[in-house]
Amino acid sequence: MDRRKERRLNLELPVRIWGVDRLARPFAEIVRVRNVSNSGAVLIGVRSKVQMGETLDVQLGASRAQFRIVWMGSSGEAGIQALEFEPPILGIGLPKVFEMVGTG
């Protein structure tokens, strides 16, 4: 059974992320997000040495918000969740033609 609280959109979008890595060095890079909801996503292609619990700034187009890394996967994947009171920059306003994955 799916424990997710929100529906997810099965798509990939390019985003810009920046923050401070686990060695306290600032970084910025372009990665992709997938499995998108209003409050989170999976980052793919992360090259920086980030760690769980850290905060990242994420920019999609002209919109940006802060997210916390909630899990780390293999090969540059990381799950992110929007911080409370951040605007929903992922998933909002996307066409309904995208395949919905999971149920809430």
N, CA, C and O atoms as a GROMACS GRO file, in nm:
protein
  416
    1MET      N    1   0.084  -0.119   0.000
    1MET     CA    2   0.000   0.000   0.000
    1MET      C    3   0.088   0.124   0.000
    1MET      O    4   0.188   0.130   0.071
    2ASP      N    5   0.051   0.221  -0.078
    2ASP     CA    6   0.126   0.344  -0.091
    2ASP      C    7   0.098   0.435   0.029
    2ASP      O    8  -0.017   0.463   0.060
    3ARG      N    9   0.204   0.481   0.096
    3ARG     CA   10   0.190   0.566   0.215
    3ARG      C   11   0.191   0.714   0.182
    3ARG      O   12   0.182   0.797   0.273
    4ARG      N   13   0.202   0.750   0.056
    4ARG     CA   14   0.211   0.890   0.018
    4ARG      C   15   0.082   0.965   0.046
    4ARG      O   16  -0.028   0.911   0.034
    5LYS      N   17   0.098   1.091   0.084
    5LYS     CA   18  -0.016   1.176   0.115
    5LYS      C   19  -0.067   1.249  -0.007
    5LYS      O   20  -0.180   1.299  -0.007
    6GLU      N   21   0.014   1.257  -0.112
    6GLU     CA   22  -0.022   1.332  -0.232
    6GLU      C   23   0.000   1.245  -0.356
    6GLU      O   24   0.080   1.152  -0.355
    7ARG      N   25  -0.072   1.280  -0.460
    7ARG     CA   26  -0.048   1.216  -0.589
    7ARG      C   27   0.086   1.264  -0.645
    7ARG      O   28   0.131   1.375  -0.614
    8ARG      N   29   0.147   1.181  -0.725
    8ARG     CA   30   0.274   1.214  -0.789
    8ARG      C   31   0.257   1.218  -0.940
    8ARG      O   32   0.179   1.140  -0.996
    9LEU      N   33   0.328   1.306  -1.004
    9LEU     CA   34   0.328   1.314  -1.150
    9LEU      C   35   0.453   1.244  -1.202
    9LEU      O   36   0.564   1.273  -1.159
   10ASN      N   37   0.433   1.153  -1.295
   10ASN     CA   38   0.543   1.077  -1.352
   10ASN      C   39   0.601   1.156  -1.469
   10ASN      O   40   0.560   1.136  -1.584
   11LEU      N   41   0.696   1.244  -1.440
   11LEU     CA   42   0.760   1.325  -1.543
   11LEU      C   43   0.898   1.364  -1.495
   11LEU      O   44   0.931   1.344  -1.378
   12GLU      N   45   0.978   1.418  -1.584
   12GLU     CA   46   1.110   1.470  -1.548
   12GLU      C   47   1.120   1.614  -1.594
   12GLU      O   48   1.080   1.649  -1.705
   13LEU      N   49   1.174   1.697  -1.506
   13LEU     CA   50   1.192   1.840  -1.535
   13LEU      C   51   1.332   1.882  -1.492
   13LEU      O   52   1.382   1.834  -1.391
   14PRO      N   53   1.397   1.972  -1.567
   14PRO     CA   54   1.526   2.024  -1.523
   14PRO      C   55   1.505   2.132  -1.417
   14PRO      O   56   1.416   2.215  -1.430
   15VAL      N   57   1.588   2.129  -1.312
   15VAL     CA   58   1.584   2.230  -1.207
   15VAL      C   59   1.727   2.269  -1.172
   15VAL      O   60   1.822   2.195  -1.198
   16ARG      N   61   1.740   2.385  -1.114
   16ARG     CA   62   1.869   2.431  -1.061
   16ARG      C   63   1.864   2.413  -0.911
   16ARG      O   64   1.766   2.451  -0.846
   17ILE      N   65   1.970   2.355  -0.854
   17ILE     CA   66   1.978   2.342  -0.708
   17ILE      C   67   2.107   2.410  -0.661
   17ILE      O   68   2.206   2.416  -0.734
   18TRP      N   69   2.103   2.460  -0.538
   18TRP     CA   70   2.224   2.512  -0.478
   18TRP      C   71   2.212   2.502  -0.327
   18TRP      O   72   2.103   2.495  -0.271
   19GLY      N   73   2.330   2.503  -0.264
   19GLY     CA   74   2.336   2.490  -0.119
   19GLY      C   75   2.480   2.477  -0.075
   19GLY      O   76   2.570   2.528  -0.142
   20VAL      N   77   2.501   2.409   0.037
   20VAL     CA   78   2.634   2.384   0.091
   20VAL      C   79   2.648   2.234   0.107
   20VAL      O   80   2.560   2.169   0.164
   21ASP      N   81   2.758   2.177   0.056
   21ASP     CA   82   2.775   2.032   0.064
   21ASP      C   83   2.824   1.989   0.202
   21ASP      O   84   2.844   2.072   0.291
   22ARG      N   85   2.845   1.858   0.220
   22ARG     CA   86   2.883   1.807   0.352
   22ARG      C   87   3.023   1.849   0.395
   22ARG      O   88   3.061   1.830   0.510
   23LEU      N   89   3.101   1.905   0.302
   23LEU     CA   90   3.233   1.958   0.335
   23LEU      C   91   3.230   2.109   0.352
   23LEU      O   92   3.334   2.174   0.352
   24ALA      N   93   3.109   2.165   0.366
   24ALA     CA   94   3.085   2.308   0.387
   24ALA      C   95   3.127   2.393   0.268
   24ALA      O   96   3.165   2.509   0.284
   25ARG      N   97   3.122   2.335   0.147
   25ARG     CA   98   3.153   2.409   0.025
   25ARG      C   99   3.024   2.442  -0.048
   25ARG      O  100   2.940   2.354  -0.067
   26PRO      N  101   3.008   2.567  -0.091
   26PRO     CA  102   2.889   2.602  -0.168
   26PRO      C  103   2.892   2.533  -0.304
   26PRO      O  104   2.999   2.511  -0.361
   27PHE      N  105   2.773   2.501  -0.356
   27PHE     CA  106   2.763   2.439  -0.488
   27PHE      C  107   2.636   2.487  -0.556
   27PHE      O  108   2.543   2.535  -0.492
   28ALA      N  109   2.634   2.473  -0.686
   28ALA     CA  110   2.514   2.498  -0.768
   28ALA      C  111   2.526   2.405  -0.887
   28ALA      O  112   2.634   2.390  -0.944
   29GLU      N  113   2.416   2.343  -0.926
   29GLU     CA  114   2.418   2.255  -1.042
   29GLU      C  115   2.277   2.239  -1.098
   29GLU      O  116   2.177   2.266  -1.032
   30ILE      N  117   2.273   2.195  -1.222
   30ILE     CA  118   2.147   2.165  -1.289
   30ILE      C  119   2.127   2.014  -1.280
   30ILE      O  120   2.213   1.936  -1.320
   31VAL      N  121   2.011   1.973  -1.228
   31VAL     CA  122   1.975   1.831  -1.216
   31VAL      C  123   1.833   1.815  -1.270
   31VAL      O  124   1.775   1.909  -1.324
   32ARG      N  125   1.778   1.696  -1.256
   32ARG     CA  126   1.639   1.672  -1.296
   32ARG      C  127   1.559   1.629  -1.172
   32ARG      O  128   1.613   1.572  -1.078
   33VAL      N  129   1.430   1.658  -1.176
   33VAL     CA  130   1.338   1.606  -1.075
   33VAL      C  131   1.243   1.510  -1.145
   33VAL      O  132   1.211   1.527  -1.262
   34ARG      N  133   1.199   1.410  -1.072
   34ARG     CA  134   1.097   1.318  -1.122
   34ARG      C  135   1.008   1.279  -1.006
   34ARG      O  136   1.037   1.312  -0.890
   35ASN      N  137   0.899   1.209  -1.037
   35ASN     CA  138   0.805   1.166  -0.934
   35ASN      C  139   0.762   1.287  -0.850
   35ASN      O  140   0.775   1.287  -0.728
   36VAL      N  141   0.711   1.387  -0.917
   36VAL     CA  142   0.686   1.519  -0.860
   36VAL      C  143   0.550   1.528  -0.793
   36VAL      O  144   0.451   1.479  -0.846
   37SER      N  145   0.546   1.592  -0.676
   37SER     CA  146   0.420   1.629  -0.610
   37SER      C  147   0.431   1.776  -0.573
   37SER      O  148   0.533   1.839  -0.599
   38ASN      N  149   0.327   1.830  -0.513
   38ASN     CA  150   0.332   1.970  -0.470
   38ASN      C  151   0.438   1.994  -0.363
   38ASN      O  152   0.492   2.104  -0.354
   39SER      N  153   0.467   1.892  -0.283
   39SER     CA  154   0.558   1.915  -0.172
   39SER      C  155   0.691   1.842  -0.182
   39SER      O  156   0.773   1.853  -0.090
   40GLY      N  157   0.715   1.768  -0.289
   40GLY     CA  158   0.842   1.699  -0.297
   40GLY      C  159   0.867   1.636  -0.432
   40GLY      O  160   0.785   1.645  -0.523
   41ALA      N  161   0.983   1.572  -0.441
   41ALA     CA  162   1.024   1.508  -0.567
   41ALA      C  163   1.148   1.424  -0.540
   41ALA      O  164   1.202   1.422  -0.429
   42VAL      N  165   1.191   1.357  -0.645
   42VAL     CA  166   1.318   1.286  -0.643
   42VAL      C  167   1.413   1.362  -0.734
   42VAL      O  168   1.383   1.386  -0.850
   43LEU      N  169   1.529   1.399  -0.680
   43LEU     CA  170   1.634   1.460  -0.760
   43LEU      C  171   1.715   1.350  -0.825
   43LEU      O  172   1.747   1.250  -0.760
   44ILE      N  173   1.749   1.366  -0.951
   44ILE     CA  174   1.837   1.269  -1.017
   44ILE      C  175   1.951   1.344  -1.085
   44ILE      O  176   1.933   1.451  -1.142
   45GLY      N  177   2.070   1.283  -1.076
   45GLY     CA  178   2.188   1.344  -1.136
   45GLY      C  179   2.263   1.438  -1.044
   45GLY      O  180   2.339   1.522  -1.091
   46VAL      N  181   2.244   1.426  -0.912
   46VAL     CA  182   2.314   1.513  -0.817
   46VAL      C  183   2.460   1.469  -0.808
   46VAL      O  184   2.489   1.353  -0.778
   47ARG      N  185   2.552   1.560  -0.834
   47ARG     CA  186   2.695   1.530  -0.829
   47ARG      C  187   2.760   1.578  -0.699
   47ARG      O  188   2.861   1.523  -0.657
   48SER      N  189   2.704   1.680  -0.637
   48SER     CA  190   2.761   1.736  -0.515
   48SER      C  191   2.745   1.639  -0.399
   48SER      O  192   2.656   1.554  -0.399
   49LYS      N  193   2.832   1.652  -0.302
   49LYS     CA  194   2.831   1.565  -0.184
   49LYS      C  195   2.732   1.620  -0.080
   49LYS      O  196   2.771   1.686   0.017
   50VAL      N  197   2.604   1.593  -0.105
   50VAL     CA  198   2.499   1.639  -0.014
   50VAL      C  199   2.465   1.526   0.083
   50VAL      O  200   2.501   1.411   0.060
   51GLN      N  201   2.396   1.561   0.192
   51GLN     CA  202   2.359   1.458   0.289
   51GLN      C  203   2.217   1.481   0.340
   51GLN      O  204   2.162   1.591   0.331
   52MET      N  205   2.160   1.375   0.393
   52MET     CA  206   2.025   1.379   0.446
   52MET      C  207   2.014   1.486   0.554
   52MET      O  208   2.105   1.504   0.635
   53GLY      N  209   1.901   1.558   0.554
   53GLY     CA  210   1.876   1.662   0.653
   53GLY      C  211   1.919   1.800   0.608
   53GLY      O  212   1.875   1.899   0.666
   54GLU      N  213   2.002   1.810   0.506
   54GLU     CA  214   2.048   1.940   0.457
   54GLU      C  215   1.936   2.010   0.380
   54GLU      O  216   1.843   1.946   0.330
   55THR      N  217   1.945   2.141   0.372
   55THR     CA  218   1.849   2.223   0.300
   55THR      C  219   1.908   2.267   0.167
   55THR      O  220   2.025   2.306   0.159
   56LEU      N  221   1.827   2.258   0.062
   56LEU     CA  222   1.866   2.301  -0.071
   56LEU      C  223   1.770   2.407  -0.121
   56LEU      O  224   1.652   2.406  -0.085
   57ASP      N  225   1.819   2.497  -0.202
   57ASP     CA  226   1.732   2.586  -0.278
   57ASP      C  227   1.710   2.519  -0.412
   57ASP      O  228   1.804   2.469  -0.474
   58VAL      N  229   1.585   2.517  -0.458
   58VAL     CA  230   1.549   2.455  -0.586
   58VAL      C  231   1.476   2.560  -0.669
   58VAL      O  232   1.386   2.628  -0.620
   59GLN      N  233   1.517   2.572  -0.795
   59GLN     CA  234   1.455   2.668  -0.885
   59GLN      C  235   1.402   2.596  -1.008
   59GLN      O  236   1.476   2.522  -1.074
   60LEU      N  237   1.274   2.618  -1.037
   60LEU     CA  238   1.209   2.566  -1.157
   60LEU      C  239   1.157   2.687  -1.232
   60LEU      O  240   1.063   2.753  -1.186
   61GLY      N  241   1.216   2.718  -1.347
   61GLY     CA  242   1.180   2.840  -1.418
   61GLY      C  243   1.216   2.960  -1.332
   61GLY      O  244   1.328   2.971  -1.284
   62ALA      N  245   1.120   3.050  -1.312
   62ALA     CA  246   1.142   3.168  -1.230
   62ALA      C  247   1.104   3.144  -1.083
   62ALA      O  248   1.127   3.231  -0.999
   63SER      N  249   1.047   3.027  -1.052
   63SER     CA  250   1.002   2.998  -0.916
   63SER      C  251   1.110   2.924  -0.839
   63SER      O  252   1.181   2.839  -0.894
   64ARG      N  253   1.122   2.957  -0.711
   64ARG     CA  254   1.218   2.886  -0.627
   64ARG      C  255   1.165   2.867  -0.486
   64ARG      O  256   1.081   2.944  -0.439
   65ALA      N  257   1.214   2.763  -0.421
   65ALA     CA  258   1.173   2.732  -0.284
   65ALA      C  259   1.283   2.649  -0.218
   65ALA      O  260   1.372   2.597  -0.285
   66GLN      N  261   1.273   2.637  -0.087
   66GLN     CA  262   1.370   2.557  -0.012
   66GLN      C  263   1.311   2.420   0.018
   66GLN      O  264   1.193   2.406   0.050
   67PHE      N  265   1.398   2.319   0.008
   67PHE     CA  266   1.360   2.180   0.031
   67PHE      C  267   1.463   2.116   0.123
   67PHE      O  268   1.579   2.156   0.126
   68ARG      N  269   1.419   2.016   0.197
   68ARG     CA  270   1.508   1.937   0.282
   68ARG      C  271   1.531   1.802   0.215
   68ARG      O  272   1.438   1.744   0.158
   69ILE      N  273   1.654   1.753   0.221
   69ILE     CA  274   1.684   1.620   0.170
   69ILE      C  275   1.636   1.520   0.274
   69ILE      O  276   1.683   1.520   0.387
   70VAL      N  277   1.541   1.434   0.235
   70VAL     CA  278   1.483   1.339   0.330
   70VAL      C  279   1.533   1.196   0.312
   70VAL      O  280   1.516   1.113   0.401
   71TRP      N  281   1.594   1.167   0.199
   71TRP     CA  282   1.660   1.039   0.181
   71TRP      C  283   1.762   1.049   0.069
   71TRP      O  284   1.751   1.133  -0.020
   72MET      N  285   1.862   0.962   0.075
   72MET     CA  286   1.966   0.955  -0.026
   72MET      C  287   1.963   0.816  -0.088
   72MET      O  288   1.953   0.716  -0.017
   73GLY      N  289   1.970   0.812  -0.218
   73GLY     CA  290   1.975   0.685  -0.290
   73GLY      C  291   2.109   0.668  -0.357
   73GLY      O  292   2.202   0.746  -0.336
   74SER      N  293   2.117   0.565  -0.437
   74SER     CA  294   2.241   0.540  -0.509
   74SER      C  295   2.245   0.623  -0.636
   74SER      O  296   2.142   0.673  -0.682
   75SER      N  297   2.360   0.636  -0.691
   75SER     CA  298   2.384   0.702  -0.820
   75SER      C  299   2.320   0.840  -0.834
   75SER      O  300   2.251   0.867  -0.932
   76GLY      N  301   2.343   0.927  -0.737
   76GLY     CA  302   2.300   1.065  -0.749
   76GLY      C  303   2.153   1.093  -0.731
   76GLY      O  304   2.103   1.194  -0.780
   77GLU      N  305   2.080   1.006  -0.661
   77GLU     CA  306   1.938   1.030  -0.634
   77GLU      C  307   1.920   1.078  -0.490
   77GLU      O  308   1.992   1.038  -0.399
   78ALA      N  309   1.821   1.167  -0.472
   78ALA     CA  310   1.789   1.218  -0.339
   78ALA      C  311   1.642   1.256  -0.336
   78ALA      O  312   1.591   1.317  -0.430
   79GLY      N  313   1.573   1.219  -0.229
   79GLY     CA  314   1.435   1.260  -0.209
   79GLY      C  315   1.433   1.393  -0.138
   79GLY      O  316   1.504   1.412  -0.039
   80ILE      N  317   1.350   1.486  -0.188
   80ILE     CA  318   1.341   1.618  -0.125
   80ILE      C  319   1.197   1.648  -0.087
   80ILE      O  320   1.103   1.605  -0.153
   81GLN      N  321   1.182   1.723   0.021
   81GLN     CA  322   1.050   1.765   0.069
   81GLN      C  323   1.054   1.915   0.094
   81GLN      O  324   1.148   1.966   0.156
   82ALA      N  325   0.952   1.986   0.047
   82ALA     CA  326   0.946   2.132   0.065
   82ALA      C  327   0.938   2.166   0.213
   82ALA      O  328   0.870   2.099   0.290
   83LEU      N  329   1.008   2.271   0.251
   83LEU     CA  330   0.998   2.320   0.388
   83LEU      C  331   0.860   2.380   0.408
   83LEU      O  332   0.797   2.429   0.314
   84GLU      N  333   0.813   2.376   0.532
   84GLU     CA  334   0.683   2.433   0.564
   84GLU      C  335   0.681   2.580   0.525
   84GLU      O  336   0.781   2.650   0.542
   85PHE      N  337   0.569   2.626   0.475
   85PHE     CA  338   0.546   2.765   0.433
   85PHE      C  339   0.615   2.803   0.302
   85PHE      O  340   0.611   2.920   0.262
   86GLU      N  341   0.677   2.707   0.234
   86GLU     CA  342   0.736   2.737   0.103
   86GLU      C  343   0.628   2.725  -0.004
   86GLU      O  344   0.538   2.642   0.008
   87PRO      N  345   0.637   2.804  -0.109
   87PRO     CA  346   0.537   2.795  -0.216
   87PRO      C  347   0.552   2.662  -0.292
   87PRO      O  348   0.663   2.613  -0.307
   88PRO      N  349   0.442   2.605  -0.339
   88PRO     CA  350   0.450   2.479  -0.414
   88PRO      C  351   0.497   2.505  -0.558
   88PRO      O  352   0.416   2.541  -0.644
   89ILE      N  353   0.626   2.488  -0.584
   89ILE     CA  354   0.678   2.516  -0.718
   89ILE      C  355   0.678   2.392  -0.807
   89ILE      O  356   0.692   2.404  -0.929
   90LEU      N  357   0.663   2.275  -0.749
   90LEU     CA  358   0.663   2.151  -0.826
   90LEU      C  359   0.522   2.094  -0.832
   90LEU      O  360   0.455   2.086  -0.729
   91GLY      N  361   0.476   2.057  -0.948
   91GLY     CA  362   0.346   1.991  -0.960
   91GLY      C  363   0.229   2.084  -0.982
   91GLY      O  364   0.128   2.041  -1.039
   92ILE      N  365   0.236   2.207  -0.940
   92ILE     CA  366   0.125   2.300  -0.956
   92ILE      C  367   0.118   2.351  -1.100
   92ILE      O  368   0.220   2.386  -1.159
   93GLY      N  369  -0.001   2.354  -1.155
   93GLY     CA  370  -0.020   2.410  -1.286
   93GLY      C  371   0.024   2.321  -1.401
   93GLY      O  372   0.026   2.366  -1.516
   94LEU      N  373   0.059   2.196  -1.373
   94LEU     CA  374   0.100   2.107  -1.481
   94LEU      C  375  -0.024   2.053  -1.552
   94LEU      O  376  -0.126   2.030  -1.488
   95PRO      N  377  -0.015   2.033  -1.680
   95PRO     CA  378  -0.131   1.981  -1.754
   95PRO      C  379  -0.175   1.846  -1.700
   95PRO      O  380  -0.093   1.767  -1.653
   96LYS      N  381  -0.305   1.820  -1.706
   96LYS     CA  382  -0.361   1.696  -1.653
   96LYS      C  383  -0.332   1.576  -1.741
   96LYS      O  384  -0.372   1.465  -1.706
   97VAL      N  385  -0.264   1.596  -1.853
   97VAL     CA  386  -0.234   1.484  -1.942
   97VAL      C  387  -0.123   1.394  -1.889
   97VAL      O  388  -0.107   1.281  -1.934
   98PHE      N  389  -0.044   1.445  -1.791
   98PHE     CA  390   0.062   1.364  -1.736
   98PHE      C  391   0.003   1.248  -1.657
   98PHE      O  392  -0.100   1.263  -1.590
   99GLU      N  393   0.069   1.133  -1.664
   99GLU     CA  394   0.022   1.013  -1.595
   99GLU      C  395   0.036   1.033  -1.445
   99GLU      O  396   0.143   1.073  -1.397
  100MET      N  397  -0.068   1.005  -1.370
  100MET     CA  398  -0.064   1.014  -1.225
  100MET      C  399  -0.008   0.882  -1.170
  100MET      O  400  -0.045   0.774  -1.216
  101VAL      N  401   0.080   0.894  -1.072
  101VAL     CA  402   0.135   0.775  -1.011
  101VAL      C  403   0.103   0.779  -0.863
  101VAL      O  404   0.118   0.883  -0.800
  102GLY      N  405   0.061   0.669  -0.806
  102GLY     CA  406   0.029   0.663  -0.664
  102GLY      C  407  -0.102   0.733  -0.634
  102GLY      O  408  -0.155   0.807  -0.716
  103THR      N  409  -0.151   0.710  -0.517
  103THR     CA  410  -0.272   0.778  -0.470
  103THR      C  411  -0.250   0.819  -0.327
  103THR      O  412  -0.166   0.762  -0.257
  104GLY      N  413  -0.324   0.914  -0.285
  104GLY     CA  414  -0.301   0.967  -0.152
  104GLY      C  415  -0.398   0.932  -0.054
  104GLY      O  416  -0.386   0.972   0.062
   0.00000   0.00000   0.00000
